[in-house]
Amino acid sequence: MRGFDELIAEAESADMTGWGFDWLVGRATEERAPWGFSRLLAQRLAAVERALDIDTGGGEVIKEAPELPPVMVVTESWPPNAERARVTLGPRGVRVLETRGGSPLPLDDDSFDLVTARHPVRPDWHEIHRVLRPGGHYFAQHVGPASAFKLIEFFLGPLPEQRKGRDPQREVAQAERAGLQIELLQTARCRLEFFDVGAIVWILRKCVWWVPDFTVTRYEHKLRELDLKMRHGEPFVAHSARHLIDARKVGPS
């Protein structure tokens, strides 16, 4: 294994735009949820006329779909990601909208047969209901409660209240209050393994909300502790939580 300083420098200089994780190949692994979201999403996109993907990142998930509907729109709030999505999806006729968190979607009522998301920041159930046509579906994979918290709490200490966030049953209740009918809810807990300290730095730079005050300087002692264990062949193991939601609009906006 390369030296601590080299691994850190490489991770700190890596490009953070987009929402791909190819940089971690060979350095970390994440078990996938058993339902195969990308495959299911592709099937749904091929069967509708108008679709919207929320918090699309750099368009990586939509890019995987072999067939897109005649009208395909995606939203993204971080300008570098939105620009990457334009480059990635623009040639396929996808419209990319830059949005601001907490603001209404710049889209008409009853516009889409399908609204999708993979790991949305914070789903706005009323807006999802508003832009769906009656009978349309919201189909998404969300991050679940206490996802990657073993890693997060390694740096920040116990976070008992934060562990309660992203509860799937609470999200179901919120969706139902907005007028959506839940047709499917599945949950999964998936193993995460990190094999070198550079992978830890990279993921904390990518998922900035995990350890909001993270810098290498501030947490160097923790990083060196991890590095020592990894050099003895002990990967850092955590678990991610995921849930799959399929919800249908049963009434007008």
N, C-alpha and C positions, 0 to 999 in steps of 0.2 A: 504494500500500500504506500502511496506517495505521502510526503510529509504533511503535517498539519497546515502549515502556512500556504503550501501550494494548493491544497484542497480548498481552503477558505478563499484564497484569491480567485480561483477558478469560479467558484459559486457566486462570489460577489460581482464578478464581471459578466455573468451570463445575462442574456436577453430575457426580460420578463414579460414582453408583450404576448398577446394571445392567451389561450387557455389550454395549450397542449402540455404534456408532461414527458415528452420524448427525452428531455435532458436527463431524466432519472433512470433511463434504461441501463440495466447492469449495476445500478447503485441503490435502487429501492424497488420494492414490489408492493402492489396492492391487489388483494383478492377482489374479484369483481362480484357484484350482486348476481344472484342466480338467474334473474329474469332476462338479462341481455338487453339493456335499454336501447342501445343504438339500433339493434336489429328490429325491435318492436316499433321504434320511432320511424324507421325507414318504411315499414309496412303501412303505418298510419299516413305518412306524408304522401305515399303513392296513391292513396284512396280518396283524397279530398281535392277540392277546387281552390280553397283559400286557407293558408296557414300562417301563423305568427309564432316565432320563437323568441322568448324573452330571455334577457341576459345571455346573449349568444356567445360572449367572449370574442374570440377571433373567427368565429364561424366554424370551429373545428367539428362539432357534432353534426351540424347540418351538411357540411361538406361530405360526410361519410355516406349520406343517403344517395343511392343510385338514381332515384327519380324524385323530382320535386313537383309540387302542385303548380298549376299555371300562375297563381299569385302566391308568392312567398315573401314574407316580410320578417325581418329580425330587428331586435332592439339591443342596444348596448350603451352603457353610461360612461365607460372609460374611453376617452378619445383615441388613445393608441390602439386599443382593441377594436374599436369601431372602424378605424382605418384598415386594420388587418382584415376585418370581415369584408370590407368593400373589395379589397384585392382578392380575397379568397372566393367570395360568393358573387361578386358583381358580374363576372363573365357568365354566370348561370342565370342572370336576370333577377337576382334577389335584391330587394330594396332594403337598405340598411338605415335605420333611424337611430340617431343619438338621443338618448333620454336622460332625464335627471331623476334620481331616486326620490320617491315621495310625490312626484308630479303625475298628473293623469297622462295616459298614453295618448299620443297625438294621432288618434285613429277613431273612426266613426263607430257608433253603436252597431251591434249585430253585423260585424264585418267578416268574421272568420268561422269556418267550420271546425278548425282545430287550433288550439293554443298549446304550445309546448314549452318545456324548459328542462334543462339539466343543471341542477344545483343553483336555482335562482337565489339572489341575495335575500330578498324578502318578498314573497308573493303578495301582490295586492289583489285580494280575492274579488273585491268589488269591481276593479278595473278588468280583471279576467272575465267576470260575468258580463260586464257591459259590452265588451268587444266580441264576445261569442254570439253566434246566431243561436236561436232556440234549437235545442237538440244537439248543438255542438259540444265538443269535448275539450277539457283541459287534461293533458297527458304529460306527466312529468316525473322525474326522479329528483327527490330532495335529499339534502343532507339531514341526517337525523340527530338525536340528542347525544351529547357527550362525544361527538365524533373527533377522533385523534386527541382526546383529552389527556391520555397518558403522556403524550409529548408536550402538550400545552402546559399541563400542571408540573412537568419536570422543570420548566422555566419559571412559571408564575406561582407555584404552590397550589393548594387545594382551592377549587372554585365551585363549591356546592350549589350555589344559586344558578350559576351559568350552565351547569350540567342539566338543568331542567328545561333549557331552551330547545326549540325545534322539535317539540314533542308532536308525533304524528297525530295523536288523538286530538290535541288542541288545534292543529291545522285543519283536521276534518271538521271540527265544530265551527271554525272560522269560515271555511268554504261553504258549509251548509247555511250559515247565517247570511251569506252573500247571495244565496239562491241556487247554489250548485248541489247536485245530488251525487254522492260518492258511490261509484260503481265498483271500485277496486282499491284496496289498500294492502300492500305487502311491505314487510320490513326485512332488513338483513343487517348483520354485523360482519364486517370484513376485515381480515388481518392485513396490517401494514408492517413492512419491515424496511429499515434503513440500514445500509451497510457501510457508509462512511460519513464523516462529519460534514463534507461538502453537500451531501444530499439533504442533511438537516438544515443547513444554511439556506440552500436553494428553496426548499419548501416553505420556510418561514418568510422568505422574501416574496414568494409567490402568493401565499395565503396570509396577507399582512394582518388580518383580523385575529389570527391565532394568538400571536404574541405581539400586541400593538406597539410596544416600545422596543422591539427587537433591534439590536445592532450587535455586530460581532464584538465590539469593544465592551459593551455593557454586559454581555453574557459569555465572555471569553472563558471564564473559569468553568462554567457549565459545559461549554463546547469541548474544552480539553478533557473534562471528565468523560463525556461521551466518546471522544476520540480514543481514549485509552482503552475503554471497554471494547470498542469495535476492532481495535488492533489485536485484541486477544480473541477475535472470532465471535464476539457476542453482538449480533445485530440489535438495534433498538426496535422493539415490537410495540405497536399500538393497534388500535382498532378503529375503523371508520364505521359510521352508521348511515344507512340509506333507507329511504322508503319510496315506493312506487305508488303514484296516485293517478287514478282515472276518475274524472268528475264530469258530469253532464249538466248543461244548462237546461233547466226544465221550464223556464218561464221567460217573459220579455225582460229587457233591461229596466 
